[in-house]
Amino acid sequence: MINRGTLAANQLCKGAPWIIRLSDIEEDTVRREADARRSWRPASYDPRQNVLSL
């Protein structure tokens, strides 16, 4: 989402962790794309694994 420009973020230098503001995460466009991305991932094949809803 950062590479696509949906989620604004900054790095202090190349290779450093991305700095993401909470207000940017709470934007509707970011939330919609995150929800859509969750549906792209296949469910685990391990029946013992629990679902973690965020």
mmCIF entry with sequence, helices, sheets and N, C-alpha, C, O atoms, coordinates in Angstrom:
data_MODEL
# 
_entry.id   MODEL 
# 
_entity.id                         1 
_entity.type                       polymer 
_entity.pdbx_number_of_molecules   1 
# 
_entity_poly.entity_id                      1 
_entity_poly.type                           'polypeptide(L)' 
_entity_poly.nstd_linkage                   no 
_entity_poly.nstd_monomer                   no 
_entity_poly.pdbx_seq_one_letter_code       MINRGTLAANQLCKGAPWIIRLSDIEEDTVRREADARRSWRPASYDPRQNVLSL 
_entity_poly.pdbx_seq_one_letter_code_can   MINRGTLAANQLCKGAPWIIRLSDIEEDTVRREADARRSWRPASYDPRQNVLSL 
_entity_poly.pdbx_strand_id                 A 
# 
loop_
_entity_poly_seq.entity_id 
_entity_poly_seq.num 
_entity_poly_seq.mon_id 
_entity_poly_seq.hetero 
1 1  MET n 
1 2  ILE n 
1 3  ASN n 
1 4  ARG n 
1 5  GLY n 
1 6  THR n 
1 7  LEU n 
1 8  ALA n 
1 9  ALA n 
1 10 ASN n 
1 11 GLN n 
1 12 LEU n 
1 13 CYS n 
1 14 LYS n 
1 15 GLY n 
1 16 ALA n 
1 17 PRO n 
1 18 TRP n 
1 19 ILE n 
1 20 ILE n 
1 21 ARG n 
1 22 LEU n 
1 23 SER n 
1 24 ASP n 
1 25 ILE n 
1 26 GLU n 
1 27 GLU n 
1 28 ASP n 
1 29 THR n 
1 30 VAL n 
1 31 ARG n 
1 32 ARG n 
1 33 GLU n 
1 34 ALA n 
1 35 ASP n 
1 36 ALA n 
1 37 ARG n 
1 38 ARG n 
1 39 SER n 
1 40 TRP n 
1 41 ARG n 
1 42 PRO n 
1 43 ALA n 
1 44 SER n 
1 45 TYR n 
1 46 ASP n 
1 47 PRO n 
1 48 ARG n 
1 49 GLN n 
1 50 ASN n 
1 51 VAL n 
1 52 LEU n 
1 53 SER n 
1 54 LEU n 
# 
_struct_asym.id          A 
_struct_asym.entity_id   1 
# 
loop_
_struct_conf.conf_type_id 
_struct_conf.id 
_struct_conf.pdbx_PDB_helix_id 
_struct_conf.beg_label_comp_id 
_struct_conf.beg_label_asym_id 
_struct_conf.beg_label_seq_id 
_struct_conf.pdbx_beg_PDB_ins_code 
_struct_conf.end_label_comp_id 
_struct_conf.end_label_asym_id 
_struct_conf.end_label_seq_id 
_struct_conf.pdbx_end_PDB_ins_code 
_struct_conf.beg_auth_comp_id 
_struct_conf.beg_auth_asym_id 
_struct_conf.beg_auth_seq_id 
_struct_conf.end_auth_comp_id 
_struct_conf.end_auth_asym_id 
_struct_conf.end_auth_seq_id 
_struct_conf.pdbx_PDB_helix_class 
_struct_conf.details 
_struct_conf.pdbx_PDB_helix_length 
HELX_P HELX_P1 AA1 LEU A 22 ? ILE A 25 ? LEU A 22 ILE A 25 1 ? 4  
HELX_P HELX_P2 AA2 ASP A 28 ? TRP A 40 ? ASP A 28 TRP A 40 1 ? 13 
# 
_struct_conf_type.id          HELX_P 
_struct_conf_type.criteria    ? 
_struct_conf_type.reference   ? 
# 
loop_
_atom_site.group_PDB 
_atom_site.id 
_atom_site.type_symbol 
_atom_site.label_atom_id 
_atom_site.label_alt_id 
_atom_site.label_comp_id 
_atom_site.label_asym_id 
_atom_site.label_entity_id 
_atom_site.label_seq_id 
_atom_site.pdbx_PDB_ins_code 
_atom_site.Cartn_x 
_atom_site.Cartn_y 
_atom_site.Cartn_z 
_atom_site.occupancy 
_atom_site.B_iso_or_equiv 
_atom_site.pdbx_formal_charge 
_atom_site.auth_seq_id 
_atom_site.auth_comp_id 
_atom_site.auth_asym_id 
_atom_site.auth_atom_id 
_atom_site.pdbx_PDB_model_num 
ATOM 1   N N  . MET A 1 1  ? 0.824   -1.179  0.000  1.00 0.00 ? 1  MET A N  1 
ATOM 2   C CA . MET A 1 1  ? 0.000   0.000   0.000  1.00 0.00 ? 1  MET A CA 1 
ATOM 3   C C  . MET A 1 1  ? 0.877   1.255   0.000  1.00 0.00 ? 1  MET A C  1 
ATOM 4   O O  . MET A 1 1  ? 0.501   2.278   -0.572 1.00 0.00 ? 1  MET A O  1 
ATOM 5   N N  . ILE A 1 2  ? 2.028   1.175   0.634  1.00 0.00 ? 2  ILE A N  1 
ATOM 6   C CA . ILE A 1 2  ? 2.950   2.305   0.612  1.00 0.00 ? 2  ILE A CA 1 
ATOM 7   C C  . ILE A 1 2  ? 3.483   2.497   -0.808 1.00 0.00 ? 2  ILE A C  1 
ATOM 8   O O  . ILE A 1 2  ? 3.492   3.615   -1.323 1.00 0.00 ? 2  ILE A O  1 
ATOM 9   N N  . ASN A 1 3  ? 3.926   1.408   -1.439 1.00 0.00 ? 3  ASN A N  1 
ATOM 10  C CA . ASN A 1 3  ? 4.471   1.499   -2.800 1.00 0.00 ? 3  ASN A CA 1 
ATOM 11  C C  . ASN A 1 3  ? 3.430   1.975   -3.799 1.00 0.00 ? 3  ASN A C  1 
ATOM 12  O O  . ASN A 1 3  ? 3.763   2.681   -4.751 1.00 0.00 ? 3  ASN A O  1 
ATOM 13  N N  . ARG A 1 4  ? 2.179   1.599   -3.597 1.00 0.00 ? 4  ARG A N  1 
ATOM 14  C CA . ARG A 1 4  ? 1.107   2.006   -4.508 1.00 0.00 ? 4  ARG A CA 1 
ATOM 15  C C  . ARG A 1 4  ? 0.640   3.432   -4.245 1.00 0.00 ? 4  ARG A C  1 
ATOM 16  O O  . ARG A 1 4  ? -0.071  4.003   -5.071 1.00 0.00 ? 4  ARG A O  1 
ATOM 17  N N  . GLY A 1 5  ? 1.020   4.016   -3.119 1.00 0.00 ? 5  GLY A N  1 
ATOM 18  C CA . GLY A 1 5  ? 0.637   5.385   -2.794 1.00 0.00 ? 5  GLY A CA 1 
ATOM 19  C C  . GLY A 1 5  ? -0.668  5.501   -2.033 1.00 0.00 ? 5  GLY A C  1 
ATOM 20  O O  . GLY A 1 5  ? -1.148  6.608   -1.791 1.00 0.00 ? 5  GLY A O  1 
ATOM 21  N N  . THR A 1 6  ? -1.252  4.363   -1.651 1.00 0.00 ? 6  THR A N  1 
ATOM 22  C CA . THR A 1 6  ? -2.499  4.391   -0.895 1.00 0.00 ? 6  THR A CA 1 
ATOM 23  C C  . THR A 1 6  ? -2.254  4.822   0.542  1.00 0.00 ? 6  THR A C  1 
ATOM 24  O O  . THR A 1 6  ? -3.063  5.537   1.133  1.00 0.00 ? 6  THR A O  1 
ATOM 25  N N  . LEU A 1 7  ? -1.134  4.383   1.098  1.00 0.00 ? 7  LEU A N  1 
ATOM 26  C CA . LEU A 1 7  ? -0.798  4.670   2.493  1.00 0.00 ? 7  LEU A CA 1 
ATOM 27  C C  . LEU A 1 7  ? 0.441   5.560   2.528  1.00 0.00 ? 7  LEU A C  1 
ATOM 28  O O  . LEU A 1 7  ? 1.507   5.183   2.041  1.00 0.00 ? 7  LEU A O  1 
ATOM 29  N N  . ALA A 1 8  ? 0.284   6.739   3.110  1.00 0.00 ? 8  ALA A N  1 
ATOM 30  C CA . ALA A 1 8  ? 1.414   7.664   3.228  1.00 0.00 ? 8  ALA A CA 1 
ATOM 31  C C  . ALA A 1 8  ? 2.366   7.171   4.311  1.00 0.00 ? 8  ALA A C  1 
ATOM 32  O O  . ALA A 1 8  ? 1.932   6.738   5.379  1.00 0.00 ? 8  ALA A O  1 
ATOM 33  N N  . ALA A 1 9  ? 3.668   7.241   4.028  1.00 0.00 ? 9  ALA A N  1 
ATOM 34  C CA . ALA A 1 9  ? 4.679   6.826   5.001  1.00 0.00 ? 9  ALA A CA 1 
ATOM 35  C C  . ALA A 1 9  ? 6.001   7.483   4.647  1.00 0.00 ? 9  ALA A C  1 
ATOM 36  O O  . ALA A 1 9  ? 6.210   7.913   3.513  1.00 0.00 ? 9  ALA A O  1 
ATOM 37  N N  . ASN A 1 10 ? 6.889   7.557   5.625  1.00 0.00 ? 10 ASN A N  1 
ATOM 38  C CA . ASN A 1 10 ? 8.213   8.156   5.434  1.00 0.00 ? 10 ASN A CA 1 
ATOM 39  C C  . ASN A 1 10 ? 9.276   7.231   5.994  1.00 0.00 ? 10 ASN A C  1 
ATOM 40  O O  . ASN A 1 10 ? 9.018   6.439   6.901  1.00 0.00 ? 10 ASN A O  1 
ATOM 41  N N  . GLN A 1 11 ? 10.473  7.342   5.442  1.00 0.00 ? 11 GLN A N  1 
ATOM 42  C CA . GLN A 1 11 ? 11.644  6.657   5.963  1.00 0.00 ? 11 GLN A CA 1 
ATOM 43  C C  . GLN A 1 11 ? 12.712  7.706   6.227  1.00 0.00 ? 11 GLN A C  1 
ATOM 44  O O  . GLN A 1 11 ? 12.875  8.635   5.435  1.00 0.00 ? 11 GLN A O  1 
ATOM 45  N N  . LEU A 1 12 ? 13.447  7.571   7.335  1.00 0.00 ? 12 LEU A N  1 
ATOM 46  C CA . LEU A 1 12 ? 14.518  8.508   7.612  1.00 0.00 ? 12 LEU A CA 1 
ATOM 47  C C  . LEU A 1 12 ? 15.680  8.291   6.660  1.00 0.00 ? 12 LEU A C  1 
ATOM 48  O O  . LEU A 1 12 ? 16.351  9.244   6.263  1.00 0.00 ? 12 LEU A O  1 
ATOM 49  N N  . CYS A 1 13 ? 15.919  7.040   6.293  1.00 0.00 ? 13 CYS A N  1 
ATOM 50  C CA . CYS A 1 13 ? 16.933  6.707   5.297  1.00 0.00 ? 13 CYS A CA 1 
ATOM 51  C C  . CYS A 1 13 ? 16.575  5.354   4.693  1.00 0.00 ? 13 CYS A C  1 
ATOM 52  O O  . CYS A 1 13 ? 15.785  4.606   5.269  1.00 0.00 ? 13 CYS A O  1 
ATOM 53  N N  . LYS A 1 14 ? 17.148  5.039   3.547  1.00 0.00 ? 14 LYS A N  1 
ATOM 54  C CA . LYS A 1 14 ? 16.852  3.792   2.869  1.00 0.00 ? 14 LYS A CA 1 
ATOM 55  C C  . LYS A 1 14 ? 17.184  2.611   3.794  1.00 0.00 ? 14 LYS A C  1 
ATOM 56  O O  . LYS A 1 14 ? 18.252  2.568   4.404  1.00 0.00 ? 14 LYS A O  1 
ATOM 57  N N  . GLY A 1 15 ? 16.254  1.662   3.884  1.00 0.00 ? 15 GLY A N  1 
ATOM 58  C CA . GLY A 1 15 ? 16.444  0.497   4.739  1.00 0.00 ? 15 GLY A CA 1 
ATOM 59  C C  . GLY A 1 15 ? 15.909  0.668   6.152  1.00 0.00 ? 15 GLY A C  1 
ATOM 60  O O  . GLY A 1 15 ? 15.799  -0.306  6.896  1.00 0.00 ? 15 GLY A O  1 
ATOM 61  N N  . ALA A 1 16 ? 15.575  1.894   6.527  1.00 0.00 ? 16 ALA A N  1 
ATOM 62  C CA . ALA A 1 16 ? 15.016  2.149   7.856  1.00 0.00 ? 16 ALA A CA 1 
ATOM 63  C C  . ALA A 1 16 ? 13.543  1.753   7.865  1.00 0.00 ? 16 ALA A C  1 
ATOM 64  O O  . ALA A 1 16 ? 12.914  1.679   6.810  1.00 0.00 ? 16 ALA A O  1 
ATOM 65  N N  . PRO A 1 17 ? 12.996  1.501   9.040  1.00 0.00 ? 17 PRO A N  1 
ATOM 66  C CA . PRO A 1 17 ? 11.559  1.173   9.112  1.00 0.00 ? 17 PRO A CA 1 
ATOM 67  C C  . PRO A 1 17 ? 10.711  2.335   8.601  1.00 0.00 ? 17 PRO A C  1 
ATOM 68  O O  . PRO A 1 17 ? 11.100  3.499   8.691  1.00 0.00 ? 17 PRO A O  1 
ATOM 69  N N  . TRP A 1 18 ? 9.553   1.993   8.067  1.00 0.00 ? 18 TRP A N  1 
ATOM 70  C CA . TRP A 1 18 ? 8.611   3.017   7.612  1.00 0.00 ? 18 TRP A CA 1 
ATOM 71  C C  . TRP A 1 18 ? 7.951   3.662   8.816  1.00 0.00 ? 18 TRP A C  1 
ATOM 72  O O  . TRP A 1 18 ? 7.634   2.985   9.795  1.00 0.00 ? 18 TRP A O  1 
ATOM 73  N N  . ILE A 1 19 ? 7.745   4.956   8.748  1.00 0.00 ? 19 ILE A N  1 
ATOM 74  C CA . ILE A 1 19 ? 7.038   5.712   9.780  1.00 0.00 ? 19 ILE A CA 1 
ATOM 75  C C  . ILE A 1 19 ? 5.659   6.034   9.214  1.00 0.00 ? 19 ILE A C  1 
ATOM 76  O O  . ILE A 1 19 ? 5.538   6.726   8.202  1.00 0.00 ? 19 ILE A O  1 
ATOM 77  N N  . ILE A 1 20 ? 4.618   5.522   9.881  1.00 0.00 ? 20 ILE A N  1 
ATOM 78  C CA . ILE A 1 20 ? 3.242   5.691   9.417  1.00 0.00 ? 20 ILE A CA 1 
ATOM 79  C C  . ILE A 1 20 ? 2.457   6.389   10.519 1.00 0.00 ? 20 ILE A C  1 
ATOM 80  O O  . ILE A 1 20 ? 2.466   5.945   11.667 1.00 0.00 ? 20 ILE A O  1 
ATOM 81  N N  . ARG A 1 21 ? 1.787   7.466   10.179 1.00 0.00 ? 21 ARG A N  1 
ATOM 82  C CA . ARG A 1 21 ? 0.978   8.191   11.156 1.00 0.00 ? 21 ARG A CA 1 
ATOM 83  C C  . ARG A 1 21 ? -0.354  7.471   11.371 1.00 0.00 ? 21 ARG A C  1 
ATOM 84  O O  . ARG A 1 21 ? -0.932  6.938   10.423 1.00 0.00 ? 21 ARG A O  1 
ATOM 85  N N  . LEU A 1 22 ? -0.831  7.456   12.590 1.00 0.00 ? 22 LEU A N  1 
ATOM 86  C CA . LEU A 1 22 ? -2.107  6.821   12.924 1.00 0.00 ? 22 LEU A CA 1 
ATOM 87  C C  . LEU A 1 22 ? -3.236  7.434   12.113 1.00 0.00 ? 22 LEU A C  1 
ATOM 88  O O  . LEU A 1 22 ? -4.127  6.716   11.661 1.00 0.00 ? 22 LEU A O  1 
ATOM 89  N N  . SER A 1 23 ? -3.215  8.728   11.923 1.00 0.00 ? 23 SER A N  1 
ATOM 90  C CA . SER A 1 23 ? -4.287  9.387   11.164 1.00 0.00 ? 23 SER A CA 1 
ATOM 91  C C  . SER A 1 23 ? -4.332  8.894   9.721  1.00 0.00 ? 23 SER A C  1 
ATOM 92  O O  . SER A 1 23 ? -5.406  8.854   9.120  1.00 0.00 ? 23 SER A O  1 
ATOM 93  N N  . ASP A 1 24 ? -3.179  8.515   9.152  1.00 0.00 ? 24 ASP A N  1 
ATOM 94  C CA . ASP A 1 24 ? -3.157  7.977   7.790  1.00 0.00 ? 24 ASP A CA 1 
ATOM 95  C C  . ASP A 1 24 ? -3.756  6.578   7.743  1.00 0.00 ? 24 ASP A C  1 
ATOM 96  O O  . ASP A 1 24 ? -4.428  6.226   6.773  1.00 0.00 ? 24 ASP A O  1 
ATOM 97  N N  . ILE A 1 25 ? -3.523  5.786   8.764  1.00 0.00 ? 25 ILE A N  1 
ATOM 98  C CA . ILE A 1 25 ? -4.087  4.431   8.822  1.00 0.00 ? 25 ILE A CA 1 
ATOM 99  C C  . ILE A 1 25 ? -5.609  4.489   8.952  1.00 0.00 ? 25 ILE A C  1 
ATOM 100 O O  . ILE A 1 25 ? -6.307  3.613   8.442  1.00 0.00 ? 25 ILE A O  1 
ATOM 101 N N  . GLU A 1 26 ? -6.114  5.490   9.616  1.00 0.00 ? 26 GLU A N  1 
ATOM 102 C CA . GLU A 1 26 ? -7.551  5.596   9.866  1.00 0.00 ? 26 GLU A CA 1 
ATOM 103 C C  . GLU A 1 26 ? -8.339  6.162   8.687  1.00 0.00 ? 26 GLU A C  1 
ATOM 104 O O  . GLU A 1 26 ? -9.563  6.264   8.766  1.00 0.00 ? 26 GLU A O  1 
ATOM 105 N N  . GLU A 1 27 ? -7.671  6.531   7.602  1.00 0.00 ? 27 GLU A N  1 
ATOM 106 C CA . GLU A 1 27 ? -8.381  7.060   6.430  1.00 0.00 ? 27 GLU A CA 1 
ATOM 107 C C  . GLU A 1 27 ? -9.231  5.977   5.783  1.00 0.00 ? 27 GLU A C  1 
ATOM 108 O O  . GLU A 1 27 ? -8.853  4.805   5.779  1.00 0.00 ? 27 GLU A O  1 
ATOM 109 N N  . ASP A 1 28 ? -10.373 6.366   5.239  1.00 0.00 ? 28 ASP A N  1 
ATOM 110 C CA . ASP A 1 28 ? -11.306 5.411   4.629  1.00 0.00 ? 28 ASP A CA 1 
ATOM 111 C C  . ASP A 1 28 ? -10.685 4.645   3.466  1.00 0.00 ? 28 ASP A C  1 
ATOM 112 O O  . ASP A 1 28 ? -10.912 3.442   3.332  1.00 0.00 ? 28 ASP A O  1 
ATOM 113 N N  . THR A 1 29 ? -9.907  5.320   2.628  1.00 0.00 ? 29 THR A N  1 
ATOM 114 C CA . THR A 1 29 ? -9.311  4.629   1.483  1.00 0.00 ? 29 THR A CA 1 
ATOM 115 C C  . THR A 1 29 ? -8.342  3.543   1.926  1.00 0.00 ? 29 THR A C  1 
ATOM 116 O O  . THR A 1 29 ? -8.281  2.474   1.320  1.00 0.00 ? 29 THR A O  1 
ATOM 117 N N  . VAL A 1 30 ? -7.593  3.815   2.972  1.00 0.00 ? 30 VAL A N  1 
ATOM 118 C CA . VAL A 1 30 ? -6.641  2.833   3.493  1.00 0.00 ? 30 VAL A CA 1 
ATOM 119 C C  . VAL A 1 30 ? -7.385  1.657   4.112  1.00 0.00 ? 30 VAL A C  1 
ATOM 120 O O  . VAL A 1 30 ? -7.020  0.504   3.887  1.00 0.00 ? 30 VAL A O  1 
ATOM 121 N N  . ARG A 1 31 ? -8.414  1.938   4.880  1.00 0.00 ? 31 ARG A N  1 
ATOM 122 C CA . ARG A 1 31 ? -9.193  0.863   5.503  1.00 0.00 ? 31 ARG A CA 1 
ATOM 123 C C  . ARG A 1 31 ? -9.869  -0.024  4.458  1.00 0.00 ? 31 ARG A C  1 
ATOM 124 O O  . ARG A 1 31 ? -9.900  -1.246  4.606  1.00 0.00 ? 31 ARG A O  1 
ATOM 125 N N  . ARG A 1 32 ? -10.412 0.590   3.396  1.00 0.00 ? 32 ARG A N  1 
ATOM 126 C CA . ARG A 1 32 ? -11.063 -0.194  2.348  1.00 0.00 ? 32 ARG A CA 1 
ATOM 127 C C  . ARG A 1 32 ? -10.071 -1.114  1.649  1.00 0.00 ? 32 ARG A C  1 
ATOM 128 O O  . ARG A 1 32 ? -10.367 -2.283  1.403  1.00 0.00 ? 32 ARG A O  1 
ATOM 129 N N  . GLU A 1 33 ? -8.902  -0.587  1.331  1.00 0.00 ? 33 GLU A N  1 
ATOM 130 C CA . GLU A 1 33 ? -7.913  -1.433  0.659  1.00 0.00 ? 33 GLU A CA 1 
ATOM 131 C C  . GLU A 1 33 ? -7.414  -2.535  1.591  1.00 0.00 ? 33 GLU A C  1 
ATOM 132 O O  . GLU A 1 33 ? -7.208  -3.665  1.147  1.00 0.00 ? 33 GLU A O  1 
ATOM 133 N N  . ALA A 1 34 ? -7.220  -2.231  2.859  1.00 0.00 ? 34 ALA A N  1 
ATOM 134 C CA . ALA A 1 34 ? -6.784  -3.259  3.811  1.00 0.00 ? 34 ALA A CA 1 
ATOM 135 C C  . ALA A 1 34 ? -7.835  -4.360  3.930  1.00 0.00 ? 34 ALA A C  1 
ATOM 136 O O  . ALA A 1 34 ? -7.490  -5.541  3.966  1.00 0.00 ? 34 ALA A O  1 
ATOM 137 N N  . ASP A 1 35 ? -9.108  -3.986  3.989  1.00 0.00 ? 35 ASP A N  1 
ATOM 138 C CA . ASP A 1 35 ? -10.179 -4.986  4.054  1.00 0.00 ? 35 ASP A CA 1 
ATOM 139 C C  . ASP A 1 35 ? -10.201 -5.851  2.794  1.00 0.00 ? 35 ASP A C  1 
ATOM 140 O O  . ASP A 1 35 ? -10.394 -7.064  2.870  1.00 0.00 ? 35 ASP A O  1 
ATOM 141 N N  . ALA A 1 36 ? -10.003 -5.223  1.640  1.00 0.00 ? 36 ALA A N  1 
ATOM 142 C CA . ALA A 1 36 ? -9.995  -5.970  0.389  1.00 0.00 ? 36 ALA A CA 1 
ATOM 143 C C  . ALA A 1 36 ? -8.800  -6.922  0.332  1.00 0.00 ? 36 ALA A C  1 
ATOM 144 O O  . ALA A 1 36 ? -8.925  -8.042  -0.164 1.00 0.00 ? 36 ALA A O  1 
ATOM 145 N N  . ARG A 1 37 ? -7.661  -6.489  0.828  1.00 0.00 ? 37 ARG A N  1 
ATOM 146 C CA . ARG A 1 37 ? -6.464  -7.332  0.815  1.00 0.00 ? 37 ARG A CA 1 
ATOM 147 C C  . ARG A 1 37 ? -6.626  -8.549  1.720  1.00 0.00 ? 37 ARG A C  1 
ATOM 148 O O  . ARG A 1 37 ? -6.095  -9.617  1.416  1.00 0.00 ? 37 ARG A O  1 
ATOM 149 N N  . ARG A 1 38 ? -7.335  -8.405  2.801  1.00 0.00 ? 38 ARG A N  1 
ATOM 150 C CA . ARG A 1 38 ? -7.527  -9.544  3.705  1.00 0.00 ? 38 ARG A CA 1 
ATOM 151 C C  . ARG A 1 38 ? -8.256  -10.689 3.007  1.00 0.00 ? 38 ARG A C  1 
ATOM 152 O O  . ARG A 1 38 ? -8.002  -11.859 3.295  1.00 0.00 ? 38 ARG A O  1 
ATOM 153 N N  . SER A 1 39 ? -9.152  -10.358 2.100  1.00 0.00 ? 39 SER A N  1 
ATOM 154 C CA . SER A 1 39 ? -9.899  -11.400 1.407  1.00 0.00 ? 39 SER A CA 1 
ATOM 155 C C  . SER A 1 39 ? -9.050  -12.090 0.339  1.00 0.00 ? 39 SER A C  1 
ATOM 156 O O  . SER A 1 39 ? -9.427  -13.166 -0.125 1.00 0.00 ? 39 SER A O  1 
ATOM 157 N N  . TRP A 1 40 ? -7.905  -11.506 -0.070 1.00 0.00 ? 40 TRP A N  1 
ATOM 158 C CA . TRP A 1 40 ? -7.038  -12.102 -1.072 1.00 0.00 ? 40 TRP A CA 1 
ATOM 159 C C  . TRP A 1 40 ? -6.215  -13.252 -0.498 1.00 0.00 ? 40 TRP A C  1 
ATOM 160 O O  . TRP A 1 40 ? -5.792  -14.142 -1.236 1.00 0.00 ? 40 TRP A O  1 
ATOM 161 N N  . ARG A 1 41 ? -5.992  -13.237 0.789  1.00 0.00 ? 41 ARG A N  1 
ATOM 162 C CA . ARG A 1 41 ? -5.119  -14.241 1.397  1.00 0.00 ? 41 ARG A CA 1 
ATOM 163 C C  . ARG A 1 41 ? -5.886  -15.524 1.654  1.00 0.00 ? 41 ARG A C  1 
ATOM 164 O O  . ARG A 1 41 ? -7.009  -15.495 2.158  1.00 0.00 ? 41 ARG A O  1 
ATOM 165 N N  . PRO A 1 42 ? -5.282  -16.644 1.310  1.00 0.00 ? 42 PRO A N  1 
ATOM 166 C CA . PRO A 1 42 ? -5.972  -17.918 1.570  1.00 0.00 ? 42 PRO A CA 1 
ATOM 167 C C  . PRO A 1 42 ? -5.973  -18.238 3.065  1.00 0.00 ? 42 PRO A C  1 
ATOM 168 O O  . PRO A 1 42 ? -5.065  -17.851 3.800  1.00 0.00 ? 42 PRO A O  1 
ATOM 169 N N  . ALA A 1 43 ? -6.989  -18.937 3.483  1.00 0.00 ? 43 ALA A N  1 
ATOM 170 C CA . ALA A 1 43 ? -7.055  -19.374 4.883  1.00 0.00 ? 43 ALA A CA 1 
ATOM 171 C C  . ALA A 1 43 ? -5.980  -20.428 5.121  1.00 0.00 ? 43 ALA A C  1 
ATOM 172 O O  . ALA A 1 43 ? -5.559  -21.127 4.199  1.00 0.00 ? 43 ALA A O  1 
ATOM 173 N N  . SER A 1 44 ? -5.559  -20.526 6.340  1.00 0.00 ? 44 SER A N  1 
ATOM 174 C CA . SER A 1 44 ? -4.555  -21.519 6.704  1.00 0.00 ? 44 SER A CA 1 
ATOM 175 C C  . SER A 1 44 ? -5.126  -22.921 6.544  1.00 0.00 ? 44 SER A C  1 
ATOM 176 O O  . SER A 1 44 ? -6.319  -23.144 6.754  1.00 0.00 ? 44 SER A O  1 
ATOM 177 N N  . TYR A 1 45 ? -4.279  -23.847 6.176  1.00 0.00 ? 45 TYR A N  1 
ATOM 178 C CA . TYR A 1 45 ? -4.707  -25.233 6.043  1.00 0.00 ? 45 TYR A CA 1 
ATOM 179 C C  . TYR A 1 45 ? -4.598  -25.988 7.367  1.00 0.00 ? 45 TYR A C  1 
ATOM 180 O O  . TYR A 1 45 ? -5.005  -27.146 7.462  1.00 0.00 ? 45 TYR A O  1 
ATOM 181 N N  . ASP A 1 46 ? -4.051  -25.334 8.378  1.00 0.00 ? 46 ASP A N  1 
ATOM 182 C CA . ASP A 1 46 ? -3.897  -25.960 9.690  1.00 0.00 ? 46 ASP A CA 1 
ATOM 183 C C  . ASP A 1 46 ? -5.171  -25.733 10.502 1.00 0.00 ? 46 ASP A C  1 
ATOM 184 O O  . ASP A 1 46 ? -5.448  -24.593 10.876 1.00 0.00 ? 46 ASP A O  1 
ATOM 185 N N  . PRO A 1 47 ? -5.951  -26.767 10.787 1.00 0.00 ? 47 PRO A N  1 
ATOM 186 C CA . PRO A 1 47 ? -7.213  -26.597 11.513 1.00 0.00 ? 47 PRO A CA 1 
ATOM 187 C C  . PRO A 1 47 ? -7.010  -26.132 12.953 1.00 0.00 ? 47 PRO A C  1 
ATOM 188 O O  . PRO A 1 47 ? -7.963  -25.696 13.600 1.00 0.00 ? 47 PRO A O  1 
ATOM 189 N N  . ARG A 1 48 ? -5.786  -26.218 13.459 1.00 0.00 ? 48 ARG A N  1 
ATOM 190 C CA . ARG A 1 48 ? -5.522  -25.779 14.844 1.00 0.00 ? 48 ARG A CA 1 
ATOM 191 C C  . ARG A 1 48 ? -5.277  -24.277 14.931 1.00 0.00 ? 48 ARG A C  1 
ATOM 192 O O  . ARG A 1 48 ? -5.262  -23.719 16.028 1.00 0.00 ? 48 ARG A O  1 
ATOM 193 N N  . GLN A 1 49 ? -5.087  -23.620 13.801 1.00 0.00 ? 49 GLN A N  1 
ATOM 194 C CA . GLN A 1 49 ? -4.783  -22.193 13.805 1.00 0.00 ? 49 GLN A CA 1 
ATOM 195 C C  . GLN A 1 49 ? -6.054  -21.384 13.990 1.00 0.00 ? 49 GLN A C  1 
ATOM 196 O O  . GLN A 1 49 ? -7.058  -21.627 13.319 1.00 0.00 ? 49 GLN A O  1 
ATOM 197 N N  . ASN A 1 50 ? -6.008  -20.420 14.903 1.00 0.00 ? 50 ASN A N  1 
ATOM 198 C CA . ASN A 1 50 ? -7.148  -19.540 15.164 1.00 0.00 ? 50 ASN A CA 1 
ATOM 199 C C  . ASN A 1 50 ? -7.073  -18.297 14.265 1.00 0.00 ? 50 ASN A C  1 
ATOM 200 O O  . ASN A 1 50 ? -5.997  -17.926 13.797 1.00 0.00 ? 50 ASN A O  1 
ATOM 201 N N  . VAL A 1 51 ? -8.203  -17.674 14.036 1.00 0.00 ? 51 VAL A N  1 
ATOM 202 C CA . VAL A 1 51 ? -8.284  -16.459 13.260 1.00 0.00 ? 51 VAL A CA 1 
ATOM 203 C C  . VAL A 1 51 ? -8.052  -15.267 14.189 1.00 0.00 ? 51 VAL A C  1 
ATOM 204 O O  . VAL A 1 51 ? -8.628  -15.198 15.275 1.00 0.00 ? 51 VAL A O  1 
ATOM 205 N N  . LEU A 1 52 ? -7.212  -14.338 13.761 1.00 0.00 ? 52 LEU A N  1 
ATOM 206 C CA . LEU A 1 52 ? -6.937  -13.121 14.520 1.00 0.00 ? 52 LEU A CA 1 
ATOM 207 C C  . LEU A 1 52 ? -7.589  -11.961 13.781 1.00 0.00 ? 52 LEU A C  1 
ATOM 208 O O  . LEU A 1 52 ? -7.086  -11.525 12.745 1.00 0.00 ? 52 LEU A O  1 
ATOM 209 N N  . SER A 1 53 ? -8.689  -11.464 14.297 1.00 0.00 ? 53 SER A N  1 
ATOM 210 C CA . SER A 1 53 ? -9.394  -10.346 13.668 1.00 0.00 ? 53 SER A CA 1 
ATOM 211 C C  . SER A 1 53 ? -8.820  -9.042  14.189 1.00 0.00 ? 53 SER A C  1 
ATOM 212 O O  . SER A 1 53 ? -8.708  -8.837  15.398 1.00 0.00 ? 53 SER A O  1 
ATOM 213 N N  . LEU A 1 54 ? -8.457  -8.162  13.266 1.00 0.00 ? 54 LEU A N  1 
ATOM 214 C CA . LEU A 1 54 ? -7.902  -6.868  13.650 1.00 0.00 ? 54 LEU A CA 1 
ATOM 215 C C  . LEU A 1 54 ? -8.851  -5.770  13.291 1.00 0.00 ? 54 LEU A C  1 
ATOM 216 O O  . LEU A 1 54 ? -8.561  -4.599  13.535 1.00 0.00 ? 54 LEU A O  1 
# 
